Structure formats: C-alpha cells, structure tokens
Amino acid sequence: GAVVSQHPSRVICKSGTSVKIECRSLDFQATTMFWYRQFPKQSLMLMATSNEGSKATYEQGVEKDKFLINHASLTLSTLTVTSAHPEDSSFYICSAAGGYYNSPLHFGNGTRLTVT
Amino acid sequence: KQEVTQIPAALSVPEGENLVLNCSFTDSAIYNLQWFRQDPGKGLTSLLLIQSSQREQTSGRLNASLDKSSGRSTLYIAASQPGDSATYLCAVFNQETSGSRLTFGEGTQLTVNP
C-alpha cells in the first residue's frame, strides 16, 4: 500500500536553531500534502496545506514565517521550524494525498520535536 | 466550517466485549470519512475509509458505517482485544472555500483490559 515516510522521527534542538522535517510519498505522487501539529492528549490541528509547485496555505494563527513549508516535487514536502522555541515542542505529522478528491490520506509516523 | 465530534472521549472495556465508537460531523457535504488509530507517541494508521457514496466498510473485526445525511459515523469493534487499546480518530474530508481539508475529531481513547 501507499507509504509516507517522515524524517526524522525525533529531534532535540536548542532554542533559536532551525529544524527541517521531511515528508516523502514513496509510491505515489502527492499533489497535496498537509502538515499537522499535535499537543499531548489533543487531536491533530491542521497547520498548513501545500500543493506541489505553489505556496502553502496556512491556517489562521499559524505563522508562515516561522513554519516554512516547501513542496518542490510531487513526492517531497518539507516543514522548517525556524528559530525554534520551547513552545514549539510538539508532535508534527504530515499526510499526503494523490490527485483525486476521494483519495485516502496517508500519514507519516510523525516527528517529536523537543526544543530545550 | 466543519466540526467533528467523537463520543465517548474515553472508554474502558473488558476483553472480548463488542463496542461502538461514535463520530458526528456538522457539514454533510463530505468526500469521504476515515477512521484512524493512533498509539501513544506514534503516527496515525488508517483503519477504514468510507467514500461519501458508501454506507459501510469492513476490515476484519472492524466495521464502520456512514450516514451522511445525519452527519454520523460509527466504528464497531467486535471481540475486543488488549491490542486494540489506542486512540481512535475519525476525520472527514471535504471542500471548503479555503480548499480541501481533513478535519479530525478529538478522538476516543480505548482501553481493553485483559
């Protein structure tokens, strides 16, 4: 079945540094990728939607200059957390969809970010 | 704006029991609905996908139903096992003015006791 690979699974960084998270669709072309954030014991919150070759659409309250999303190809999207702070510590999950509106969404295994 | 609600928030049952998880959504104009499982600290595993034209889907001990007109879905788990313990999330995929999006419920945390 379709697989989405997310890397790294865990990252610890110091406050003020930037962290890049990669999301790859391994056996299908992902025209749309979604980035979610999950705080402990809460559901996933959509941060942004990215379409290949165009700028990402950010949800209200998500700083686009802080969470940089690049969807340069049909198989790769990246999320860069710039100048990370402890409050950015969270679980980040990407998902990818194929070209049809009724395509199932496939999820990466998530990235646990800890900012010290 | 689509809103998804899951009831109950938590459920604890003895092994072997059949159980039902509920999901409701406010905008019935959906493309599809998915049920996911999430183990602590892990990503999501897709369990069942129901297209808007379908009424139910089955996979092993799992059966998901969809009543689009009333904005409801249920996930039925037969003969529950301790390994079924996880958080179950339902999510609906629909088109909004800002684009297509997947909206999640808050999840039901299931514990199956041996």
HADDOCK unambig.tbl for C-alpha pairs under 7 A between the chains (distance, minus, plus):
assign (segid A and resid 42 and name CA) (segid B and resid 106 and name CA) 6.43 0.50 0.50
assign (segid A and resid 43 and name CA) (segid B and resid 104 and name CA) 6.89 0.50 0.50
assign (segid A and resid 43 and name CA) (segid B and resid 105 and name CA) 6.73 0.50 0.50
assign (segid A and resid 43 and name CA) (segid B and resid 106 and name CA) 4.79 0.50 0.50
assign (segid A and resid 43 and name CA) (segid B and resid 107 and name CA) 6.61 0.50 0.50
assign (segid A and resid 44 and name CA) (segid B and resid 104 and name CA) 6.58 0.50 0.50
assign (segid A and resid 93 and name CA) (segid B and resid 43 and name CA) 6.93 0.50 0.50
assign (segid A and resid 101 and name CA) (segid B and resid 31 and name CA) 6.93 0.50 0.50
assign (segid A and resid 102 and name CA) (segid B and resid 31 and name CA) 5.84 0.50 0.50
assign (segid A and resid 102 and name CA) (segid B and resid 32 and name CA) 6.42 0.50 0.50
assign (segid A and resid 102 and name CA) (segid B and resid 51 and name CA) 6.91 0.50 0.50
assign (segid A and resid 104 and name CA) (segid B and resid 49 and name CA) 6.89 0.50 0.50
assign (segid A and resid 107 and name CA) (segid B and resid 44 and name CA) 6.13 0.50 0.50
assign (segid A and resid 108 and name CA) (segid B and resid 43 and name CA) 6.26 0.50 0.50
assign (segid A and resid 109 and name CA) (segid B and resid 42 and name CA) 5.98 0.50 0.50
assign (segid A and resid 109 and name CA) (segid B and resid 43 and name CA) 3.91 0.50 0.50
assign (segid A and resid 109 and name CA) (segid B and resid 44 and name CA) 6.64 0.50 0.50
assign (segid A and resid 110 and name CA) (segid B and resid 42 and name CA) 6.56 0.50 0.50
assign (segid A and resid 110 and name CA) (segid B and resid 43 and name CA) 5.12 0.50 0.50
